């Protein structure tokens, strides 16, 4: 009798799990999320080996947090040994039109599409918590929600769950939603039926590799963050390497080139999420106005935006590099004003921009004026390197 009961329990449990997943996917749709897909919270050993090689080669740059707890990052099950399933979902932030033509506006800045409105962490985490609450209420299982909040590798999990695949640019690509995706994960003690993994559909295409302005991809599926414009303008704290500055163009926060050229984006619908509607002032903002921001004005202007987290000095550094690339002598007054900025990082970037825009006589006059009073070695080095 006991054996018979055990044999008939399994189909019942399977039906119950299927109904639960159907309910979760229906709720996700109402929340504006992609239908969650399920995978094992453990990752293959190969993922850990690739991460170790990336770190050992120094390709993470200054992102020291990637090197913390690498064993946990390579095997999410170590993060929570009781976990039995991982539900991976996301939300599309696809723009209504190709943003790359904005790169031609020399006196205006380019802000990455994802950062043109509210911080996606807040939006996505709130939705995930609601979905996780439903899962907990229906199953009695414990749940945890992750949106860039723990050493969790969302993209490999998303591929194993069948949400998409990691393209040659290392970002997730979906056949239904293209490359413009924010990802989130719900890990649970519930044992749920797995979805099949997605396979690679990149084929021979290499558009994302060829368009990269700084050559940040040493090979397909490999990224050297130290050359990535998103890393340089967001994560990198010091002066941007001189040999890469001219390649940044007018990109002042992030870069979308490798995402925007992906042919799978033809299936992406423009994001309907109001929280991701672009703030007009963040679409091609005037460089002159951004360079003049002090800390208070910067915080006010970027309130609620992910741009705010890099701080005013790093952001104005980016703006000055863009001004140096603009070829617009009319921007010289805002550059000269930043030569006396309290931040050495900003002053150094201003020197480089000045060397690109100012006539020789003007540059030399300012060099004679400012070099004797400059106390920061990095800024003094900028003056020396930029002698005309």
BABA-97771 format. One line per field, with one value per residue: y, x negated, z of N, C-alpha, C in turn; residue number from 1; residue in three letters. Coordinates in pm, whole numbers, plus 50000, padded with zeros to 5 digits. Layout:
BEGIN
n.y	Y,...
n.x	X,...
n.z	Z,...
ca.y	Y,...
ca.x	X,...
ca.z	Z,...
c.y	Y,...
c.x	X,...
c.z	Z,...
nr	NUM,...
rest	ALA,...
//
This chain:
BEGIN
n.y	49879,50122,50148,50173,50419,50590,50562,50678,50936,51087,51163,51333,51531,51634,51743,51935,52101,52187,52335,52535,52663,52757,52944,53119,53213,53343,53547,53677,53781,53975,54144,54251,54105,53869,53535,53326,53090,52765,52621,52409,52513,52476,52516,52412,52282,52398,52662,52783,52746,52911,53161,53175,53184,53427,53607,53552,53638,53906,54049,54155,54402,54676,54569,54440,54307,54094,53900,53820,53559,53349,53077,53050,53214,53071,52845,52854,52702,52681,52920,52901,52625,52478,52526,52425,52484,52725,53010,53195,53513,53821,54154,54355,54627,54746,54997,55235,55307,55276,55357,55433,55637,55868,55892,56051,56312,56561,56761,56675,56439,56079,55864,55546,55331,55185,55344,55569,55633,55535,55351,55024,54817,54869,54865,54605,54436,54478,54369,54104,54026,54024,53817,53607,53598,53496,53241,53136,53142,52964,52724,52682,52684,52808,53119,53323,53636,53775,54043,54141,54142,53966,53724,53596,53434,53543,53528,53276,53106,53188,53102,52824,52787,52835,53085,53242,53285,53321,53553,53626,53861,53827,53896,53826,53688,53681,53492,53593,53846,53982,54164,54348,54327,54307,54107,53880,53668,53410,53210,52899,52665,52489,52205,52211,52144,52125,52351,52317,52392,52681,52695,52806,53065,53232,53174,53243,53513,53822,54080,54222,54198,54324,54589,54706,54984,54994,54752,54543,54274,54005,53762,53571,53546,53621,53874,54156,54345,54570,54719,54783,55016,55061,54966,55141,55395,55369,55179,55212,55392,55579,55803,55777,55548,55689,55600,55505,55703,55865,55690,55673,55855,56034,55905,55903,55765,55442,55206,55103,54975,54703,54571,54700,54639,54376,54127,53987,54164,54251,54123,54229,54408,54750,54868,54862,54939,55189,55285,55268,55449,55691,55968,56286,56473,56315,56209,56251,56476,56817,56865,57083,57178,56962,56944,57157,57089,57091,56906,56901,56980,56772,56546,56613,56628,56365,56216,55918,55781,55531,55648,55815,55675,55664,55901,56254,56347,56141,56122,56379,56370,56185,56336,56544,56408,56335,56592,56661,56494,56603,56801,57060,57385,57577,57477,57525,57725,57594,57386,57515,57626,57403,57347,57444,57291,57138,56863,56639,56438,56541,56775,56666,56539,56765,56894,56722,56744,57015,57013,56898,57072,57344,57624,57628,57845,57936,57705,57678,57912,57871,57645,57743,57897,57723,57491,57546,57569,57329,57053,56784,56479,56318,56494,56679,56515,56483,56740,56744,56534,56633,56844,57079
n.x	49917,49809,49605,49754,49882,49663,49588,49795,49785,49590,49680,49886,49747,49600,49801,49894,49668,49651,49887,49830,49609,49733,49905,49720,49595,49803,49851,49605,49617,49817,49677,49500,49275,49047,49154,49079,48813,48687,48407,48140,47977,47707,47398,47215,46878,46711,46788,46687,46415,46375,46428,46218,45998,46044,46016,45752,45611,45627,45831,46052,45995,46029,46239,46265,46449,46538,46354,46395,46505,46493,46548,46810,46938,46893,47038,47347,47497,47347,47383,47627,47689,47925,48084,48285,48388,48363,48519,48524,48569,48662,48657,48747,48569,48570,48495,48700,48601,48305,48024,47769,47719,47702,47442,47314,47350,47159,47129,47277,47363,47348,47551,47580,47845,47976,47953,48108,48326,48503,48322,48266,48237,48398,48655,48679,48621,48831,49048,48964,48966,49239,49321,49171,49287,49539,49465,49359,49588,49761,49619,49494,49224,48891,48752,48525,48421,48242,48076,47820,47713,47559,47288,47358,47393,47574,47612,47502,47678,47921,47892,47880,48132,48279,48356,48216,47907,47554,47407,47153,47056,47067,47294,47639,47855,48172,48400,48650,48648,48417,48115,48153,48187,48268,48174,48297,48301,48469,48410,48486,48605,48781,48851,48856,48978,48738,48648,48550,48213,48096,47958,47667,47711,47562,47409,47214,47200,47046,47089,47109,46852,46692,46775,46692,46544,46303,46178,46239,46284,46095,46131,46404,46673,46521,46433,46236,46241,46095,46065,46316,46570,46790,46695,46474,46593,46760,46687,46410,46184,45974,45776,45876,45716,45470,45433,45678,45866,45947,46106,46343,46527,46828,46930,47044,47140,47132,47183,47339,47291,47225,47453,47656,47615,47680,47834,48054,48209,48410,48637,48708,48935,49016,48958,49225,49243,49302,49124,48884,48896,48743,48583,48613,48403,48182,48125,47898,47765,47645,47297,47160,47324,47323,47056,47032,47151,47168,47114,47358,47546,47508,47598,47865,47954,47920,48079,48222,48125,47906,47666,47589,47444,47171,47060,46988,46727,46603,46789,46781,46519,46552,46717,46547,46354,46514,46566,46309,46291,46467,46400,46486,46419,46571,46635,46427,46426,46567,46398,46161,46251,46264,46001,45931,46063,46168,46123,45867,45887,46072,45939,45717,45839,45941,45709,45625,45841,45816,45571,45647,45823,45748,45575,45219,45081,45258,45282,45018,44990,45173,45063,44821,44928,45070,44916,44700,44841,44966,45029,45080,44944,45040,45191,44996,44844,45020,45013,44744,44739,44905,44782,44748
n.z	50000,50082,49896,49663,49703,49698,49436,49296,49382,49248,48977,49057,49194,48983,48822,48996,49016,48753,48730,48914,48793,48563,48674,48786,48555,48430,48613,48597,48340,48371,48532,48361,48306,48155,48075,48342,48347,48427,48593,48709,49009,49014,48836,48542,48567,48380,48354,48584,48533,48314,48427,48614,48440,48311,48524,48604,48383,48416,48301,48422,48513,48731,48870,49138,49291,49142,49184,49438,49642,49434,49409,49495,49311,49078,49130,49205,49386,49614,49732,49853,49991,50029,49815,49538,49291,49024,48909,48623,48495,48335,48197,47924,47780,47538,47299,47117,46872,46669,46856,46776,46575,46729,46804,46629,46696,46774,46969,47176,47435,47471,47636,47772,47671,47873,48096,48088,48235,48524,48776,48697,48878,49102,48991,48873,49088,49267,49123,49103,49370,49424,49256,49364,49614,49554,49467,49706,49869,49739,49731,49973,49994,50059,49944,49753,49620,49347,49200,49059,49316,49455,49447,49182,48876,48638,48358,48253,48395,48286,48022,48059,48154,47932,47850,47677,47493,47554,47363,47112,47205,47472,47611,47698,47455,47311,47117,47092,47209,47156,47236,47438,47747,48090,48364,48615,48907,49079,49344,49488,49738,49639,49439,49107,48774,48511,48246,47902,47798,47611,47281,47100,46867,46710,46488,46200,46226,46317,46389,46632,46734,46543,46543,46777,46926,47064,47044,47229,47236,47243,47129,46988,47218,47432,47655,47715,47974,48037,47810,47737,47669,47832,48077,48110,48131,48346,48556,48588,48781,48765,48553,48211,47997,47785,47522,47449,47464,47242,47108,47238,47149,47172,47390,47709,47922,47949,47674,47375,47138,47062,47138,46996,46726,46694,46502,46596,46727,46567,46633,46870,47066,47125,47452,47680,47934,48159,48345,48218,48017,47818,47966,47838,47869,47895,47656,47417,47560,47599,47589,47695,47902,48077,48152,48319,48557,48909,49218,49361,49167,48986,49132,49162,48896,48806,48972,49090,48874,48729,48661,48860,49048,48982,49053,49055,48972,48821,48618,48496,48409,48198,48031,47958,47811,47595,47498,47419,47203,47030,46844,46847,46876,47003,47248,47414,47629,47845,47893,47976,48214,48376,48428,48669,48847,49157,49163,49089,48900,48720,48638,48506,48285,48164,48079,47877,47695,47636,47500,47265,47145,47165,47013,46950,47069,47266,47425,47521,47669,47875,47985,48092,48289,48462,48523,48713,48954,48992,49194,49186,49086,48870,48716,48648,48489,48277,48164,48082,47897,47707,47581,47322
ca.y	50000,50238,50162,50221,50562,50661,50560,50770,51073,51159,51236,51442,51639,51694,51828,52050,52190,52247,52439,52645,52736,52828,53060,53213,53276,53436,53665,53747,53858,54093,54231,54300,54025,53755,53414,53265,52955,52697,52539,52367,52625,52446,52542,52319,52320,52478,52804,52824,52752,53032,53275,53176,53228,53569,53679,53533,53720,54047,54114,54220,54538,54715,54512,54343,54230,53971,53801,53777,53437,53292,52943,53068,53271,52965,52740,52921,52616,52707,53041,52856,52480,52420,52560,52315,52535,52868,53064,53310,53597,53948,54255,54418,54774,54777,55133,55242,55327,55252,55474,55461,55767,55974,55902,56151,56448,56582,56849,56615,56315,55956,55788,55413,55321,55132,55440,55692,55661,55482,55240,54900,54730,54896,54822,54460,54366,54485,54272,53969,53997,53989,53684,53513,53586,53404,53107,53092,53122,52848,52601,52669,52678,52930,53185,53438,53713,53833,54133,54198,54167,53858,53663,53503,53454,53536,53493,53130,53046,53218,53015,52689,52785,52847,53221,53295,53232,53424,53575,53648,53980,53776,53932,53732,53717,53603,53489,53670,53980,54044,54181,54451,54256,54304,53972,53860,53526,53366,53079,52845,52527,52405,52124,52242,52082,52207,52384,52284,52506,52739,52673,52925,53096,53340,53132,53308,53659,53882,54224,54279,54202,54417,54729,54756,55091,54979,54617,54482,54130,53939,53647,53555,53498,53665,54019,54219,54461,54686,54795,54804,55153,55059,54956,55260,55514,55344,55110,55256,55509,55676,55859,55680,55534,55786,55539,55469,55818,55912,55591,55682,55944,56114,55815,55955,55667,55315,55189,55009,54937,54559,54530,54761,54582,54234,54109,53931,54274,54275,54063,54298,54516,54861,54848,54929,54971,55334,55315,55273,55553,55778,56108,56364,56542,56219,56170,56349,56600,56904,56843,57205,57185,56854,56974,57263,57040,57064,56783,56915,56979,56637,56457,56650,56596,56220,56152,55799,55720,55458,55733,55882,55597,55681,56026,56368,56364,56041,56155,56497,56318,56127,56446,56617,56325,56352,56726,56653,56422,56670,56890,57184,57489,57653,57419,57558,57793,57502,57308,57600,57641,57281,57340,57482,57209,57078,56723,56614,56355,56632,56864,56591,56522,56897,56920,56645,56807,57141,56984,56856,57177,57480,57660,57606,57960,57936,57593,57706,58017,57810,57553,57823,57950,57622,57387,57574,57557,57197,56970,56643,56424,56268,56608,56731,56425,56516,56860,56709,56448,56706,56960,57091
ca.x	50000,49720,49535,49850,49902,49543,49586,49896,49756,49505,49759,49960,49653,49566,49913,49896,49558,49686,49987,49762,49530,49827,49953,49607,49571,49913,49827,49490,49663,49888,49576,49414,49154,49044,49197,48964,48775,48630,48289,48069,47896,47565,47344,47108,46743,46650,46817,46588,46282,46370,46418,46083,45907,46073,45956,45608,45556,45640,45928,46156,45954,46043,46361,46214,46561,46553,46260,46437,46587,46508,46608,46956,46983,46890,47133,47448,47549,47270,47439,47740,47688,48059,48155,48313,48424,48342,48608,48459,48660,48602,48747,48686,48558,48537,48533,48795,48526,48161,47964,47633,47700,47670,47297,47265,47371,47028,47134,47372,47314,47425,47575,47629,47992,48029,47937,48177,48435,48485,48230,48341,48231,48515,48776,48682,48622,48967,49132,48920,49013,49380,49329,49118,49387,49641,49406,49351,49723,49824,49542,49440,49079,48815,48711,48434,48425,48112,48061,47686,47698,47481,47199,47440,47371,47708,47617,47496,47802,48026,47875,47917,48277,48342,48406,48138,47771,47452,47355,47009,47023,47081,47424,47745,47935,48295,48460,48775,48635,48291,48007,48183,48253,48224,48200,48313,48308,48530,48360,48585,48589,48880,48802,48943,48933,48641,48667,48430,48125,48094,47833,47609,47765,47484,47359,47090,47211,46949,47114,47079,46707,46631,46812,46637,46449,46176,46126,46248,46306,45977,46181,46548,46715,46424,46431,46134,46312,46006,46078,46459,46608,46878,46607,46390,46670,46841,46616,46270,46184,45869,45778,45894,45588,45457,45443,45817,45957,46003,46201,46468,46622,46908,46991,47012,47179,47164,47172,47441,47261,47233,47592,47744,47598,47717,47949,48169,48291,48526,48753,48732,49033,48978,49002,49350,49233,49291,49006,48770,48915,48626,48595,48564,48277,48072,48104,47809,47756,47535,47175,47123,47401,47281,46923,47044,47219,47096,47163,47500,47624,47498,47687,48003,47983,47924,48154,48294,48061,47783,47550,47554,47355,47029,47015,46972,46593,46582,46877,46728,46403,46603,46768,46433,46296,46604,46543,46182,46315,46573,46350,46563,46349,46666,46644,46306,46448,46603,46277,46071,46306,46238,45859,45921,46158,46112,46089,45753,45933,46135,45836,45637,45918,45952,45583,45625,45937,45756,45467,45712,45907,45693,45459,45093,45046,45346,45246,44891,45013,45238,44967,44730,45005,45121,44820,44628,44926,45029,44969,45109,44850,45109,45228,44870,44807,45106,44957,44619,44769,44984,44710,44771
ca.z	50000,50091,49768,49565,49728,49651,49290,49242,49427,49152,48876,49122,49220,48854,48782,49087,48976,48624,48756,48981,48694,48476,48749,48797,48425,48405,48696,48542,48224,48423,48592,48255,48304,48065,48145,48410,48308,48544,48576,48830,49055,48997,48703,48503,48610,48275,48381,48683,48472,48230,48517,48668,48335,48293,48636,48601,48274,48452,48215,48503,48547,48872,48928,49236,49346,49066,49238,49571,49645,49299,49414,49503,49183,48978,49167,49287,49491,49735,49793,49935,49967,50032,49691,49447,49157,48994,48808,48560,48418,48300,48143,47807,47779,47399,47256,47005,46748,46680,46921,46731,46507,46826,46817,46533,46750,46837,47086,47271,47491,47452,47758,47738,47672,47999,48204,48055,48329,48659,48797,48673,48996,49185,48920,48855,49217,49320,49052,49140,49506,49415,49196,49462,49720,49506,49469,49846,49922,49678,49749,50108,49985,50084,49820,49759,49496,49314,49084,49080,49459,49514,49347,49104,48732,48582,48215,48234,48444,48189,47907,48098,48171,47801,47824,47566,47495,47559,47229,47098,47286,47610,47667,47665,47337,47305,46983,47096,47266,47120,47334,47536,47856,48230,48416,48758,48941,49204,49385,49581,49784,49570,49328,48994,48648,48437,48106,47825,47775,47477,47209,47038,46734,46650,46359,46155,46247,46408,46388,46764,46751,46448,46566,46904,46895,47135,47029,47362,47226,47186,47053,47014,47350,47533,47673,47798,48029,48044,47687,47712,47699,47949,48194,48122,48170,48466,48664,48600,48869,48736,48417,48104,47926,47676,47389,47421,47478,47115,47058,47312,47082,47266,47488,47841,48023,47886,47529,47327,47001,47036,47155,46896,46592,46691,46412,46666,46778,46480,46698,46997,47067,47212,47590,47716,48075,48177,48425,48129,47916,47822,48004,47723,47898,47892,47517,47353,47638,47558,47666,47767,48026,48166,48204,48420,48677,49034,49280,49395,49043,48931,49206,49132,48756,48786,49080,49048,48757,48762,48637,48985,49134,48953,49112,48965,48916,48716,48507,48425,48335,48073,47948,47904,47704,47481,47444,47348,47077,46954,46739,46855,46952,47082,47382,47490,47758,47953,47923,48054,48349,48452,48462,48811,48922,49279,49140,49002,48789,48623,48583,48409,48163,48101,48009,47752,47605,47593,47401,47141,47087,47171,46931,47021,47153,47384,47510,47588,47768,47991,48048,48175,48403,48554,48563,48837,49073,48998,49298,49165,48986,48752,48632,48594,48380,48162,48101,48014,47783,47607,47529,47177
c.y	50125,50261,50218,50371,50641,50669,50659,50913,51152,51229,51351,51561,51711,51787,51953,52151,52260,52358,52561,52728,52815,52954,53165,53285,53374,53563,53745,53834,53985,54194,54288,54224,53918,53631,53346,53123,52897,52616,52497,52484,52600,52473,52442,52373,52410,52627,52859,52836,52876,53157,53287,53226,53378,53652,53670,53617,53869,54121,54179,54362,54564,54657,54400,54257,54100,53859,53755,53656,53374,53154,52953,53120,53163,52853,52799,52835,52637,52832,53005,52705,52416,52443,52438,52361,52683,52908,53191,53384,53727,54043,54325,54570,54822,54919,55128,55256,55299,55374,55515,55590,55882,55992,56005,56293,56487,56669,56798,56479,56198,55882,55654,55403,55279,55236,55569,55718,55594,55366,55109,54807,54745,54841,54670,54387,54368,54383,54129,53931,53958,53849,53578,53492,53491,53260,53053,53059,52994,52717,52576,52665,52813,52987,53295,53502,53779,53917,54205,54222,54060,53802,53553,53534,53434,53485,53342,53059,53068,53129,52872,52675,52800,52985,53284,53229,53348,53437,53597,53771,53951,53816,53828,53781,53624,53606,53574,53816,54047,54055,54276,54390,54282,54167,53972,53712,53509,53226,53027,52703,52435,52329,52142,52178,52177,52235,52348,52408,52557,52708,52803,52943,53208,53303,53200,53459,53707,54035,54288,54292,54311,54562,54788,54860,55069,54839,54540,54331,54064,53816,53640,53493,53534,53818,54059,54349,54586,54773,54828,54945,55159,55051,55087,55381,55494,55287,55163,55388,55616,55739,55749,55669,55622,55723,55503,55590,55859,55815,55596,55769,56029,56028,55857,55865,55540,55319,55084,54949,54787,54505,54575,54695,54436,54214,54050,54041,54306,54215,54134,54408,54626,54841,54928,54973,55121,55373,55327,55371,55654,55919,56192,56428,56448,56161,56280,56480,56684,56886,56966,57214,57079,56883,57077,57215,57033,56944,56789,56907,56840,56543,56487,56606,56446,56147,56034,55727,55641,55541,55792,55807,55616,55811,56133,56372,56266,56075,56274,56462,56265,56237,56522,56538,56338,56489,56728,56583,56496,56750,57025,57289,57572,57600,57450,57630,57697,57414,57390,57619,57521,57263,57376,57402,57152,56934,56710,56531,56442,56722,56792,56572,56654,56931,56847,56707,56938,57116,56945,56970,57313,57502,57649,57721,57963,57824,57624,57813,57959,57712,57630,57875,57842,57521,57421,57556,57419,57105,56821,56586,56376,56382,56671,56645,56450,56639,56825,56627,56523,56827,56961,57127
c.x	49914,49649,49628,49873,49784,49540,49684,49872,49681,49585,49837,49869,49615,49676,49919,49789,49590,49789,49923,49682,49620,49878,49842,49582,49683,49894,49709,49530,49735,49790,49481,49282,49163,49092,49077,48940,48688,48508,48236,47983,47746,47523,47236,46971,46675,46674,46715,46449,46268,46357,46277,45982,45922,46004,45804,45542,45565,45745,46043,46119,45965,46167,46324,46325,46582,46463,46297,46529,46603,46571,46760,47010,46989,46989,47238,47504,47474,47321,47552,47755,47827,48136,48170,48344,48390,48438,48544,48562,48589,48706,48674,48680,48526,48582,48628,48724,48379,48095,47830,47616,47668,47520,47237,47279,47250,47033,47232,47321,47406,47430,47634,47780,48044,48029,48014,48302,48405,48387,48308,48339,48357,48642,48787,48691,48761,49059,49095,48968,49160,49398,49279,49216,49498,49590,49401,49489,49786,49751,49497,49288,49016,48767,48609,48430,48289,48122,47928,47656,47617,47389,47270,47421,47503,47710,47600,47621,47916,48015,47917,48068,48352,48395,48337,48002,47673,47387,47205,46963,47038,47211,47529,47822,48056,48350,48586,48755,48502,48195,48041,48259,48186,48263,48216,48335,48379,48477,48452,48551,48691,48813,48901,48890,48847,48687,48540,48343,48137,47959,47790,47665,47686,47434,47227,47091,47106,46967,47074,46929,46645,46661,46745,46528,46311,46116,46127,46269,46183,46012,46331,46572,46615,46421,46313,46193,46225,46013,46224,46500,46704,46796,46531,46468,46748,46759,46476,46263,46083,45883,45799,45762,45582,45480,45586,45912,46022,46107,46336,46572,46695,46978,46949,47059,47222,47150,47273,47408,47283,47374,47676,47732,47640,47841,48071,48258,48409,48653,48790,48837,48985,49038,49129,49350,49209,49167,48881,48790,48801,48661,48537,48428,48156,48050,48025,47801,47635,47412,47137,47196,47355,47145,46927,47107,47124,47162,47313,47587,47622,47596,47834,48042,48001,47994,48235,48234,47938,47658,47499,47448,47207,46973,46985,46836,46567,46667,46823,46599,46447,46648,46652,46360,46382,46585,46411,46195,46408,46523,46419,46489,46443,46683,46523,46332,46484,46485,46183,46120,46274,46089,45835,46016,46093,46066,45971,45793,45994,46031,45753,45710,45932,45825,45582,45722,45882,45653,45527,45783,45839,45583,45332,45062,45130,45310,45118,44907,45078,45146,44871,44800,45035,45017,44748,44712,44989,44956,44990,45019,44919,45148,45103,44823,44892,45053,44832,44647,44839,44910,44718,44642
c.z	50000,49958,49661,49580,49675,49500,49231,49283,49319,49043,48935,49147,49090,48806,48867,49048,48846,48643,48821,48881,48599,48546,48761,48665,48389,48487,48642,48424,48268,48482,48487,48244,48195,48142,48212,48363,48418,48506,48712,48878,49044,48853,48669,48544,48507,48297,48481,48624,48384,48315,48573,48565,48308,48402,48633,48494,48304,48374,48291,48540,48696,48939,49026,49293,49269,49119,49378,49558,49507,49300,49419,49371,49075,49007,49260,49399,49622,49806,49888,49911,49964,49902,49600,49305,49146,48883,48753,48476,48385,48247,48029,47824,47637,47363,47137,46871,46775,46743,46860,46650,46602,46843,46724,46585,46834,46962,47192,47316,47463,47585,47719,47760,47808,48111,48181,48139,48462,48662,48788,48793,49080,49120,48917,48989,49280,49255,49091,49279,49505,49358,49294,49577,49680,49509,49612,49901,49867,49712,49892,50110,50021,49950,49850,49622,49472,49187,49103,49227,49529,49407,49269,48956,48658,48438,48189,48285,48344,48066,47940,48118,48038,47770,47703,47567,47503,47423,47229,47175,47436,47676,47626,47543,47337,47163,46977,47134,47234,47237,47449,47655,47990,48285,48568,48786,49075,49233,49495,49624,49717,49455,49212,48867,48567,48295,48030,47803,47632,47413,47142,46897,46666,46511,46324,46176,46345,46412,46522,46787,46666,46478,46689,46878,46955,47122,47159,47357,47162,47104,47076,47151,47461,47536,47760,47850,48030,47920,47655,47755,47819,48077,48215,48174,48299,48580,48690,48675,48830,48599,48314,48027,47801,47540,47352,47417,47347,47060,47130,47241,47183,47370,47629,47955,47950,47736,47488,47192,46976,47055,47036,46758,46583,46604,46481,46725,46687,46539,46829,46979,47160,47351,47619,47862,48094,48255,48338,48014,47929,47869,47891,47747,47899,47752,47448,47431,47594,47648,47749,47900,48125,48229,48317,48550,48797,49101,49309,49271,48977,48999,49178,48991,48736,48901,49026,48930,48801,48740,48768,49063,49102,49010,49009,48898,48802,48593,48428,48352,48199,47977,47883,47795,47578,47416,47366,47214,46983,46834,46736,46937,47038,47224,47469,47623,47872,47989,48012,48197,48436,48483,48607,48898,49048,49260,49045,48881,48680,48559,48476,48278,48089,48025,47875,47650,47550,47483,47266,47070,47075,47068,47014,47116,47281,47480,47588,47695,47895,48061,48138,48300,48506,48604,48694,48964,49088,49096,49276,49055,48858,48658,48570,48476,48256,48089,48022,47888,47671,47551,47376,47102
nr	1,2,3,4,5,6,7,8,9,10,11,12,13,14,15,16,17,18,19,20,21,22,23,24,25,26,27,28,29,30,31,32,33,34,35,36,37,38,39,40,41,42,43,44,45,46,47,48,49,50,51,52,53,54,55,56,57,58,59,60,61,62,63,64,65,66,67,68,69,70,71,72,73,74,75,76,77,78,79,80,81,82,83,84,85,86,87,88,89,90,91,92,93,94,95,96,97,98,99,100,101,102,103,104,105,106,107,108,109,110,111,112,113,114,115,116,117,118,119,120,121,122,123,124,125,126,127,128,129,130,131,132,133,134,135,136,137,138,139,140,141,142,143,144,145,146,147,148,149,150,151,152,153,154,155,156,157,158,159,160,161,162,163,164,165,166,167,168,169,170,171,172,173,174,175,176,177,178,179,180,181,182,183,184,185,186,187,188,189,190,191,192,193,194,195,196,197,198,199,200,201,202,203,204,205,206,207,208,209,210,211,212,213,214,215,216,217,218,219,220,221,222,223,224,225,226,227,228,229,230,231,232,233,234,235,236,237,238,239,240,241,242,243,244,245,246,247,248,249,250,251,252,253,254,255,256,257,258,259,260,261,262,263,264,265,266,267,268,269,270,271,272,273,274,275,276,277,278,279,280,281,282,283,284,285,286,287,288,289,290,291,292,293,294,295,296,297,298,299,300,301,302,303,304,305,306,307,308,309,310,311,312,313,314,315,316,317,318,319,320,321,322,323,324,325,326,327,328,329,330,331,332,333,334,335,336,337,338,339,340,341,342,343,344,345,346,347,348,349,350,351,352,353,354,355,356,357,358,359,360,361,362,363,364,365,366,367,368,369,370,371,372,373,374,375,376,377,378,379,380,381,382,383,384,385,386,387,388
rest	UNK,UNK,UNK,UNK,UNK,UNK,UNK,UNK,UNK,UNK,UNK,UNK,UNK,UNK,UNK,UNK,UNK,UNK,UNK,UNK,UNK,UNK,UNK,UNK,UNK,UNK,UNK,UNK,UNK,UNK,UNK,UNK,UNK,UNK,UNK,UNK,UNK,UNK,UNK,UNK,UNK,UNK,UNK,UNK,UNK,UNK,UNK,UNK,UNK,UNK,UNK,UNK,UNK,UNK,UNK,UNK,UNK,UNK,UNK,UNK,UNK,UNK,UNK,UNK,UNK,UNK,UNK,UNK,UNK,UNK,UNK,UNK,UNK,UNK,UNK,UNK,UNK,UNK,UNK,UNK,UNK,UNK,UNK,UNK,UNK,UNK,UNK,UNK,UNK,UNK,UNK,UNK,UNK,UNK,UNK,UNK,UNK,UNK,UNK,UNK,UNK,UNK,UNK,UNK,UNK,UNK,UNK,UNK,UNK,UNK,UNK,UNK,UNK,UNK,UNK,UNK,UNK,UNK,UNK,UNK,UNK,UNK,UNK,UNK,UNK,UNK,UNK,UNK,UNK,UNK,UNK,UNK,UNK,UNK,UNK,UNK,UNK,UNK,UNK,UNK,UNK,UNK,UNK,UNK,UNK,UNK,UNK,UNK,UNK,UNK,UNK,UNK,UNK,UNK,UNK,UNK,UNK,UNK,UNK,UNK,UNK,UNK,UNK,UNK,UNK,UNK,UNK,UNK,UNK,UNK,UNK,UNK,UNK,UNK,UNK,UNK,UNK,UNK,UNK,UNK,UNK,UNK,UNK,UNK,UNK,UNK,UNK,UNK,UNK,UNK,UNK,UNK,UNK,UNK,UNK,UNK,UNK,UNK,UNK,UNK,UNK,UNK,UNK,UNK,UNK,UNK,UNK,UNK,UNK,UNK,UNK,UNK,UNK,UNK,UNK,UNK,UNK,UNK,UNK,UNK,UNK,UNK,UNK,UNK,UNK,UNK,UNK,UNK,UNK,UNK,UNK,UNK,UNK,UNK,UNK,UNK,UNK,UNK,UNK,UNK,UNK,UNK,UNK,UNK,UNK,UNK,UNK,UNK,UNK,UNK,UNK,UNK,UNK,UNK,UNK,UNK,UNK,UNK,UNK,UNK,UNK,UNK,UNK,UNK,UNK,UNK,UNK,UNK,UNK,UNK,UNK,UNK,UNK,UNK,UNK,UNK,UNK,UNK,UNK,UNK,UNK,UNK,UNK,UNK,UNK,UNK,UNK,UNK,UNK,UNK,UNK,UNK,UNK,UNK,UNK,UNK,UNK,UNK,UNK,UNK,UNK,UNK,UNK,UNK,UNK,UNK,UNK,UNK,UNK,UNK,UNK,UNK,UNK,UNK,UNK,UNK,UNK,UNK,UNK,UNK,UNK,UNK,UNK,UNK,UNK,UNK,UNK,UNK,UNK,UNK,UNK,UNK,UNK,UNK,UNK,UNK,UNK,UNK,UNK,UNK,UNK,UNK,UNK,UNK,UNK,UNK,UNK,UNK,UNK,UNK,UNK,UNK,UNK,UNK,UNK,UNK,UNK,UNK,UNK,UNK,UNK,UNK,UNK,UNK,UNK,UNK,UNK,UNK,UNK,UNK,UNK,UNK,UNK,UNK,UNK,UNK,UNK,UNK,UNK,UNK,UNK,UNK,UNK,UNK,UNK,UNK,UNK,UNK
//
